[in-house]
């Protein structure tokens, strides 16, 4: 593999993906702005013009920040790769740490330093999103102290949980020969399955408070629904989502006997009991139609292919040189290969977004259909309207943008398939 081939292919993919994303984003913003002053007819009886304009303004504000983030991220990606940023970081850490920390210590330090620098570069955008945009539109409930506490907890979890996994993968890469990627994939799959079991009880409570659902009438209603759906959960919980945001949601989490049903407190404050039941019926539709298992199998299959590709690329000197990195001569290149692959992959993955979004939207329609068979379809429709309004989700997205990115069907399409709520 010639380095120039790698450089040209990567540069073309980066420029093409950036141009495509910018074009789609600007289409979305123009379309939303053009329809800002009129509520679509299907929603005129339920959504006020003021709420519709607020949703449009929220979408435009997030879109403008997204454009800046997109351009900045592309420049950073170029800096890490073709402009030599990763090569400089690697050479600096290798020369400073390799004699004292050993081969594994140096490689873990490289991964950690890259993650830290990337997080610091992303921090200003997260801050603006939370304390400017979300604050401006009345969604943010987070204080600066809580914001940084969450960052600290996330960093600690990354070190405590991600560190051992990274060490294991690096050890496998160095000790398992040409098929290391197969063993690494097995370790990654096992790690994710264990994480699904442990997340509800060990990790999620580090960030939010979960209390048993206290409303006895709603509890009985939800339990009757779960019995009809054949869904067994370890408990029904309310999460203090309002501590951080005014957005609402409901979900089930966990694997096997560790499954939990979780409601955001903001959701319970806004929806009626029949609407809560209908929203949960939609979530249980994903369970009944085995969407979670299908997505897991798809993710695991894609990750196997990606690791197999990395297994081949890691042995090609042109892969490193073509992306601006000099090979280590006295140390393993395993951490470098991982980082280069993670950096190079996103520009190519952009072109798979429409397929992934299409599959997700299909699952959402199937879950809605299931919900209408187990609960009141009109209540689900009214709940969706409330959630769109409360979350300031635009009712008038650009059709092409929605087809490319939306994991959920646009509101108009989704509601057209449901019984209409009572006036």
C-alpha angles and dihedrals in degrees: 000000000000116000092228090056090055092046094050095045092048094046093049092049092048094049094043094048092046092049091048094049093047091049093049093045093051091046089054093049094047092048094048092046092049091054097040097107101051129058111223111256093244090061101034093103094050110030124059123224089242092056091046092052090047090054091049092049091048091051091048093048092051090045093055091050088047091056091053092046091048094052093044092047092052091050090049091049090053089047093053094047125022095019093054105248096134091043090054093047091048095049092047095050094040094054093042102041110023096082094050104029101038129223098303094042092052092049093048089048090053092052091045095048091049091050092048095049091046091051092050091050091051094045098085091055092049089049094050091046093051104035100030111029101025089040093049093054095044099252102109118092095160123113122214088250092055090044092057092039089058090049091051092049091047091050092048091050090049090055096042098042106020095041096064091044091051090048090051093049092048090049090050091049091054099040108035104063125219095340094055089120091065093053091043090052090053090051091048093050091048091048092052094048091051090047091054089056096045100039099080096051105027110026109027093054089060089070105028140027116243120198128179114263104267100189100098096194091051090044091055091046092051093045091052089052092050091049090053089049095046092238120146118196132180092229150336113247140182116217123209093236089151088071088075109015145008091228115111135213146148129215146155121236140183134052131265113335092356094071116131133185111223129191124191109234088229089060093052091048092056107035132066119237093259089051092049089050091050093049090050090047087058091052090048087051087067088053094047093048091046092237092148092054092045092051091048092051090048092049092047092048093049091047090052090054092046093051091047088053090048089049089060097040093049089066095051115091089199090063091065099038092045090056096047102263129120115221118250110246099189100031139047119275095210097108090045091052092051093049095045091050092049090049097045098044103069097066089056095041090059090076091058092056096093092054094048091045092049092053091048093050090050089055091050092054090049091050091049091051090050091048092055089054092053103032142016109302091200089055090052090051093050090046091052091051091051092047092049090050095044093047092044091235111171116249092202110055121166105266095226093047090050092050091050101044115010114109088186124050116258111269095251093054093044096049092045088066093051133073108265119255120247115271 
